[in-house]
Amino acid sequence: MSRKEKERMQKKDSIIMAAEKVFHDKGFEDATMDDIATLAEYSKGALYFYFTGKNDLCLAIVNKNLAQIKELFLNVLNSNYNGLETLKNLVLAYIQFQKEHPYYSKSITNFRSYHLNCEVDNDYMMQNTTINNEINEVIKKIIIKGLKDKSIRENIEPEKTANSIWGNLTGILPGFVLQDNSETKYSTSELFDYIFDLIIKGMANEN
């Protein structure tokens, strides 16, 4: 990669990081490209050189996060634990990612609300679909690993289960993080741990 290409990549990354913070702090609807340009310390024209608007930036933020999660899950996959323990570690790694990336949950919510306003052939949209499928494949491999080493019961369907687990991870946790827990005696982490404890125990081979 040439020096000029590196500079462009760094510029794009700084704009994405600024957008992530602005969307989180002001809300997607109230955030403006001017707000993002101010925080990123670039002109609004520079933003539009790289991104078509807020929806495009929303997709770019999710793209960045999904790429990081995929690498994280690949590291978990390549551990020496049995399949069931590897699956537990994957869930724990995802929880840790949430803690270390406080804007992630909001970006998922924004994506679900506004991605339909984006072009289907948008580069980020297509990349997100690809990475999402790759993440499902990593989880599927972990489940197959568990079937082979008999830590996971034999009637578990790898692909269906992988899609269910990833769907729950991206659906349940962001919802818990964003909700107001003032009306319940249970904390976010307690509820989340309980749900996934049930899921993983249900997959365990008791023999």
MODELLER restraints for C-alpha pairs under 7 A, 6 or more apart:
rsr = mdl.restraints
at = mdl.atoms
rsr.add(forms.Gaussian(group=physical.xy_distance, feature=features.Distance(at['CA:12:A'], at['CA:50:A']), mean=6.86, stdev=0.5))
rsr.add(forms.Gaussian(group=physical.xy_distance, feature=features.Distance(at['CA:14:A'], at['CA:40:A']), mean=6.28, stdev=0.5))
rsr.add(forms.Gaussian(group=physical.xy_distance, feature=features.Distance(at['CA:15:A'], at['CA:40:A']), mean=5.58, stdev=0.5))
rsr.add(forms.Gaussian(group=physical.xy_distance, feature=features.Distance(at['CA:16:A'], at['CA:57:A']), mean=6.52, stdev=0.5))
rsr.add(forms.Gaussian(group=physical.xy_distance, feature=features.Distance(at['CA:16:A'], at['CA:60:A']), mean=6.89, stdev=0.5))
rsr.add(forms.Gaussian(group=physical.xy_distance, feature=features.Distance(at['CA:16:A'], at['CA:61:A']), mean=6.13, stdev=0.5))
rsr.add(forms.Gaussian(group=physical.xy_distance, feature=features.Distance(at['CA:18:A'], at['CA:36:A']), mean=5.74, stdev=0.5))
rsr.add(forms.Gaussian(group=physical.xy_distance, feature=features.Distance(at['CA:18:A'], at['CA:39:A']), mean=5.88, stdev=0.5))
rsr.add(forms.Gaussian(group=physical.xy_distance, feature=features.Distance(at['CA:18:A'], at['CA:40:A']), mean=5.42, stdev=0.5))
rsr.add(forms.Gaussian(group=physical.xy_distance, feature=features.Distance(at['CA:19:A'], at['CA:36:A']), mean=5.37, stdev=0.5))
rsr.add(forms.Gaussian(group=physical.xy_distance, feature=features.Distance(at['CA:19:A'], at['CA:57:A']), mean=6.95, stdev=0.5))
rsr.add(forms.Gaussian(group=physical.xy_distance, feature=features.Distance(at['CA:20:A'], at['CA:61:A']), mean=6.62, stdev=0.5))
rsr.add(forms.Gaussian(group=physical.xy_distance, feature=features.Distance(at['CA:20:A'], at['CA:103:A']), mean=6.61, stdev=0.5))
rsr.add(forms.Gaussian(group=physical.xy_distance, feature=features.Distance(at['CA:21:A'], at['CA:103:A']), mean=6.98, stdev=0.5))
rsr.add(forms.Gaussian(group=physical.xy_distance, feature=features.Distance(at['CA:22:A'], at['CA:31:A']), mean=6.38, stdev=0.5))
rsr.add(forms.Gaussian(group=physical.xy_distance, feature=features.Distance(at['CA:22:A'], at['CA:36:A']), mean=6.36, stdev=0.5))
rsr.add(forms.Gaussian(group=physical.xy_distance, feature=features.Distance(at['CA:23:A'], at['CA:31:A']), mean=5.97, stdev=0.5))
rsr.add(forms.Gaussian(group=physical.xy_distance, feature=features.Distance(at['CA:24:A'], at['CA:103:A']), mean=6.20, stdev=0.5))
rsr.add(forms.Gaussian(group=physical.xy_distance, feature=features.Distance(at['CA:24:A'], at['CA:106:A']), mean=6.28, stdev=0.5))
rsr.add(forms.Gaussian(group=physical.xy_distance, feature=features.Distance(at['CA:28:A'], at['CA:110:A']), mean=6.81, stdev=0.5))
rsr.add(forms.Gaussian(group=physical.xy_distance, feature=features.Distance(at['CA:33:A'], at['CA:44:A']), mean=6.60, stdev=0.5))
rsr.add(forms.Gaussian(group=physical.xy_distance, feature=features.Distance(at['CA:34:A'], at['CA:44:A']), mean=6.13, stdev=0.5))
rsr.add(forms.Gaussian(group=physical.xy_distance, feature=features.Distance(at['CA:37:A'], at['CA:43:A']), mean=5.70, stdev=0.5))
rsr.add(forms.Gaussian(group=physical.xy_distance, feature=features.Distance(at['CA:37:A'], at['CA:44:A']), mean=5.37, stdev=0.5))
rsr.add(forms.Gaussian(group=physical.xy_distance, feature=features.Distance(at['CA:37:A'], at['CA:47:A']), mean=6.76, stdev=0.5))
rsr.add(forms.Gaussian(group=physical.xy_distance, feature=features.Distance(at['CA:51:A'], at['CA:57:A']), mean=6.40, stdev=0.5))
rsr.add(forms.Gaussian(group=physical.xy_distance, feature=features.Distance(at['CA:55:A'], at['CA:114:A']), mean=6.67, stdev=0.5))
rsr.add(forms.Gaussian(group=physical.xy_distance, feature=features.Distance(at['CA:55:A'], at['CA:115:A']), mean=6.75, stdev=0.5))
rsr.add(forms.Gaussian(group=physical.xy_distance, feature=features.Distance(at['CA:55:A'], at['CA:118:A']), mean=6.40, stdev=0.5))
rsr.add(forms.Gaussian(group=physical.xy_distance, feature=features.Distance(at['CA:58:A'], at['CA:107:A']), mean=6.86, stdev=0.5))
rsr.add(forms.Gaussian(group=physical.xy_distance, feature=features.Distance(at['CA:58:A'], at['CA:110:A']), mean=6.95, stdev=0.5))
rsr.add(forms.Gaussian(group=physical.xy_distance, feature=features.Distance(at['CA:58:A'], at['CA:111:A']), mean=6.21, stdev=0.5))
rsr.add(forms.Gaussian(group=physical.xy_distance, feature=features.Distance(at['CA:59:A'], at['CA:111:A']), mean=6.65, stdev=0.5))
rsr.add(forms.Gaussian(group=physical.xy_distance, feature=features.Distance(at['CA:59:A'], at['CA:124:A']), mean=5.73, stdev=0.5))
rsr.add(forms.Gaussian(group=physical.xy_distance, feature=features.Distance(at['CA:59:A'], at['CA:125:A']), mean=6.35, stdev=0.5))
rsr.add(forms.Gaussian(group=physical.xy_distance, feature=features.Distance(at['CA:60:A'], at['CA:124:A']), mean=5.89, stdev=0.5))
rsr.add(forms.Gaussian(group=physical.xy_distance, feature=features.Distance(at['CA:61:A'], at['CA:107:A']), mean=6.82, stdev=0.5))
rsr.add(forms.Gaussian(group=physical.xy_distance, feature=features.Distance(at['CA:62:A'], at['CA:107:A']), mean=6.29, stdev=0.5))
rsr.add(forms.Gaussian(group=physical.xy_distance, feature=features.Distance(at['CA:62:A'], at['CA:108:A']), mean=6.72, stdev=0.5))
rsr.add(forms.Gaussian(group=physical.xy_distance, feature=features.Distance(at['CA:63:A'], at['CA:124:A']), mean=6.51, stdev=0.5))
rsr.add(forms.Gaussian(group=physical.xy_distance, feature=features.Distance(at['CA:63:A'], at['CA:127:A']), mean=6.97, stdev=0.5))
rsr.add(forms.Gaussian(group=physical.xy_distance, feature=features.Distance(at['CA:63:A'], at['CA:128:A']), mean=5.43, stdev=0.5))
rsr.add(forms.Gaussian(group=physical.xy_distance, feature=features.Distance(at['CA:66:A'], at['CA:131:A']), mean=6.59, stdev=0.5))
rsr.add(forms.Gaussian(group=physical.xy_distance, feature=features.Distance(at['CA:67:A'], at['CA:131:A']), mean=6.68, stdev=0.5))
rsr.add(forms.Gaussian(group=physical.xy_distance, feature=features.Distance(at['CA:70:A'], at['CA:135:A']), mean=5.56, stdev=0.5))
rsr.add(forms.Gaussian(group=physical.xy_distance, feature=features.Distance(at['CA:73:A'], at['CA:90:A']), mean=6.25, stdev=0.5))
rsr.add(forms.Gaussian(group=physical.xy_distance, feature=features.Distance(at['CA:73:A'], at['CA:138:A']), mean=6.90, stdev=0.5))
rsr.add(forms.Gaussian(group=physical.xy_distance, feature=features.Distance(at['CA:74:A'], at['CA:138:A']), mean=6.67, stdev=0.5))
rsr.add(forms.Gaussian(group=physical.xy_distance, feature=features.Distance(at['CA:76:A'], at['CA:86:A']), mean=6.54, stdev=0.5))
rsr.add(forms.Gaussian(group=physical.xy_distance, feature=features.Distance(at['CA:76:A'], at['CA:89:A']), mean=6.83, stdev=0.5))
rsr.add(forms.Gaussian(group=physical.xy_distance, feature=features.Distance(at['CA:76:A'], at['CA:90:A']), mean=6.06, stdev=0.5))
rsr.add(forms.Gaussian(group=physical.xy_distance, feature=features.Distance(at['CA:77:A'], at['CA:86:A']), mean=6.64, stdev=0.5))
rsr.add(forms.Gaussian(group=physical.xy_distance, feature=features.Distance(at['CA:77:A'], at['CA:142:A']), mean=6.25, stdev=0.5))
rsr.add(forms.Gaussian(group=physical.xy_distance, feature=features.Distance(at['CA:82:A'], at['CA:146:A']), mean=6.19, stdev=0.5))
rsr.add(forms.Gaussian(group=physical.xy_distance, feature=features.Distance(at['CA:82:A'], at['CA:149:A']), mean=6.69, stdev=0.5))
rsr.add(forms.Gaussian(group=physical.xy_distance, feature=features.Distance(at['CA:82:A'], at['CA:151:A']), mean=6.67, stdev=0.5))
rsr.add(forms.Gaussian(group=physical.xy_distance, feature=features.Distance(at['CA:83:A'], at['CA:142:A']), mean=5.53, stdev=0.5))
rsr.add(forms.Gaussian(group=physical.xy_distance, feature=features.Distance(at['CA:83:A'], at['CA:143:A']), mean=6.07, stdev=0.5))
rsr.add(forms.Gaussian(group=physical.xy_distance, feature=features.Distance(at['CA:83:A'], at['CA:145:A']), mean=5.00, stdev=0.5))
rsr.add(forms.Gaussian(group=physical.xy_distance, feature=features.Distance(at['CA:83:A'], at['CA:146:A']), mean=3.54, stdev=0.5))
rsr.add(forms.Gaussian(group=physical.xy_distance, feature=features.Distance(at['CA:83:A'], at['CA:149:A']), mean=6.98, stdev=0.5))
rsr.add(forms.Gaussian(group=physical.xy_distance, feature=features.Distance(at['CA:83:A'], at['CA:151:A']), mean=6.15, stdev=0.5))
rsr.add(forms.Gaussian(group=physical.xy_distance, feature=features.Distance(at['CA:83:A'], at['CA:152:A']), mean=6.95, stdev=0.5))
rsr.add(forms.Gaussian(group=physical.xy_distance, feature=features.Distance(at['CA:84:A'], at['CA:146:A']), mean=5.65, stdev=0.5))
rsr.add(forms.Gaussian(group=physical.xy_distance, feature=features.Distance(at['CA:84:A'], at['CA:151:A']), mean=5.62, stdev=0.5))
rsr.add(forms.Gaussian(group=physical.xy_distance, feature=features.Distance(at['CA:84:A'], at['CA:152:A']), mean=6.02, stdev=0.5))
rsr.add(forms.Gaussian(group=physical.xy_distance, feature=features.Distance(at['CA:84:A'], at['CA:204:A']), mean=6.90, stdev=0.5))
rsr.add(forms.Gaussian(group=physical.xy_distance, feature=features.Distance(at['CA:86:A'], at['CA:142:A']), mean=6.77, stdev=0.5))
rsr.add(forms.Gaussian(group=physical.xy_distance, feature=features.Distance(at['CA:87:A'], at['CA:142:A']), mean=6.48, stdev=0.5))
rsr.add(forms.Gaussian(group=physical.xy_distance, feature=features.Distance(at['CA:98:A'], at['CA:104:A']), mean=6.59, stdev=0.5))
rsr.add(forms.Gaussian(group=physical.xy_distance, feature=features.Distance(at['CA:105:A'], at['CA:174:A']), mean=4.70, stdev=0.5))
rsr.add(forms.Gaussian(group=physical.xy_distance, feature=features.Distance(at['CA:136:A'], at['CA:162:A']), mean=5.74, stdev=0.5))
rsr.add(forms.Gaussian(group=physical.xy_distance, feature=features.Distance(at['CA:136:A'], at['CA:163:A']), mean=5.95, stdev=0.5))
rsr.add(forms.Gaussian(group=physical.xy_distance, feature=features.Distance(at['CA:136:A'], at['CA:166:A']), mean=6.65, stdev=0.5))
rsr.add(forms.Gaussian(group=physical.xy_distance, feature=features.Distance(at['CA:139:A'], at['CA:162:A']), mean=5.32, stdev=0.5))
rsr.add(forms.Gaussian(group=physical.xy_distance, feature=features.Distance(at['CA:140:A'], at['CA:158:A']), mean=5.22, stdev=0.5))
rsr.add(forms.Gaussian(group=physical.xy_distance, feature=features.Distance(at['CA:140:A'], at['CA:159:A']), mean=5.61, stdev=0.5))
rsr.add(forms.Gaussian(group=physical.xy_distance, feature=features.Distance(at['CA:140:A'], at['CA:162:A']), mean=5.06, stdev=0.5))
rsr.add(forms.Gaussian(group=physical.xy_distance, feature=features.Distance(at['CA:143:A'], at['CA:158:A']), mean=5.68, stdev=0.5))
rsr.add(forms.Gaussian(group=physical.xy_distance, feature=features.Distance(at['CA:144:A'], at['CA:158:A']), mean=6.23, stdev=0.5))
rsr.add(forms.Gaussian(group=physical.xy_distance, feature=features.Distance(at['CA:146:A'], at['CA:152:A']), mean=4.87, stdev=0.5))
rsr.add(forms.Gaussian(group=physical.xy_distance, feature=features.Distance(at['CA:147:A'], at['CA:153:A']), mean=6.53, stdev=0.5))
rsr.add(forms.Gaussian(group=physical.xy_distance, feature=features.Distance(at['CA:147:A'], at['CA:154:A']), mean=5.94, stdev=0.5))
rsr.add(forms.Gaussian(group=physical.xy_distance, feature=features.Distance(at['CA:150:A'], at['CA:205:A']), mean=6.57, stdev=0.5))
rsr.add(forms.Gaussian(group=physical.xy_distance, feature=features.Distance(at['CA:151:A'], at['CA:204:A']), mean=6.05, stdev=0.5))
rsr.add(forms.Gaussian(group=physical.xy_distance, feature=features.Distance(at['CA:151:A'], at['CA:205:A']), mean=5.34, stdev=0.5))
rsr.add(forms.Gaussian(group=physical.xy_distance, feature=features.Distance(at['CA:152:A'], at['CA:203:A']), mean=5.49, stdev=0.5))
rsr.add(forms.Gaussian(group=physical.xy_distance, feature=features.Distance(at['CA:152:A'], at['CA:204:A']), mean=4.67, stdev=0.5))
rsr.add(forms.Gaussian(group=physical.xy_distance, feature=features.Distance(at['CA:152:A'], at['CA:205:A']), mean=4.78, stdev=0.5))
rsr.add(forms.Gaussian(group=physical.xy_distance, feature=features.Distance(at['CA:153:A'], at['CA:203:A']), mean=5.89, stdev=0.5))
rsr.add(forms.Gaussian(group=physical.xy_distance, feature=features.Distance(at['CA:153:A'], at['CA:204:A']), mean=5.64, stdev=0.5))
rsr.add(forms.Gaussian(group=physical.xy_distance, feature=features.Distance(at['CA:153:A'], at['CA:205:A']), mean=4.16, stdev=0.5))
rsr.add(forms.Gaussian(group=physical.xy_distance, feature=features.Distance(at['CA:173:A'], at['CA:192:A']), mean=6.82, stdev=0.5))
rsr.add(forms.Gaussian(group=physical.xy_distance, feature=features.Distance(at['CA:176:A'], at['CA:188:A']), mean=5.66, stdev=0.5))
rsr.add(forms.Gaussian(group=physical.xy_distance, feature=features.Distance(at['CA:177:A'], at['CA:188:A']), mean=6.63, stdev=0.5))
rsr.add(forms.Gaussian(group=physical.xy_distance, feature=features.Distance(at['CA:181:A'], at['CA:187:A']), mean=6.80, stdev=0.5))
